Amino acid sequence: MNRDEKCSHSHHHALAELNITPLLDLAFVLLVIFIITTTPIVNDLEVDLPTAAKRPKDPKPKIHYVTVESGGRMYLDKEEVTTATLQDKLVGLRLEEPDLNVVIRGSSRTKYQKVVAVMDVLQQANVGKVNLATEPFADGSAKKE
């Protein structure tokens, strides 16, 4: 018999006698630990729990949108405004809602100065919560120009 045949034969023989006993022992130990650590679903005692008054949920804060088009036209919640009327309307909204939320939406072609002008008006109207609306790219990457 050749030496290569002897090694090959013993190698195949070892794979045929794969011992899975330690694997089964581990599976049973994990099963026992899982059974012991899980809480029982069944309650032992029947208890009549008292009822409590339902607390109404706080209403979601209303968000107002300032939209700036690429041509320079501005809208406050779908109503066309100018810079001067925007400030007056924001002051009025601020009196109704002290915790006013405003989101600035602008076209990607809008001049930066127009958005800065809107932010200045929001600051003068003392609006504390201001966000800029953006849209993620379809592939999740940053746009390169």
Buried (B, 14 or more C-beta within 10 A) or exposed (E): EEEEEEEEEEEEEEEEEEEEEEEEEEEEEEEEEEEEEEEEEEEEEEEEEEEEEEEEEEEEEEEBBBBBBEEEEBBBBEEEBEEEBBBEBBBEBBEEEEEBBBBBBBEEEBBEEBBEBBBEBBEEBEBEEBEEEEEEEEEEEEEEE
